[in-house]
Amino acid sequence: MIPLMVALGAAIGAPSRYLLDRWVQRRFPSTLPLGTLVINLSGSAVLGLLMGLVAGGRIGSAALAAGGTGWCGAFTTYSTFSFETVKLVRARRVGPATGYVVASVVGGLLLAWGGVELGLALS
């Protein structure tokens, strides 16, 4: 049952990532990878929320498998973050690359933490 829940979440997460990335790029044209940043930050918040809900006993392992491993796993993208950072550095855009890394890592950690705290508060 759990592998099926992971597959179901992933089947929704990957298209969600694609559609949100395209929407952000159309809505906010930039030379920075804003789509990936929004995706990874929101995915961090969602995973934190799910972990807080699990810790508080509000959801079980099947929901975590679908939402956390499945949806968040397919929605967020460390590989694209890494590639886009390398691309910025190779284009000699070290300042924007550094800002992107800091925003992604620090922002992701803070949003995951906030998500956990929210999930616990809701439990």
Secondary structure, DSSP 4 states (H G I P E B T S, - for coil): -HHHHHHHHHHHHHHHHHHHHHHHHHHS--SS-HHHHHHHHHHHHHHHHHHHHHHTTSS-HHHHIIIIIIIIHHH--HHHHHHHHHHHHHTT-HHHHHHHHHHHHHHHHHHHHHHHHHHHHH-
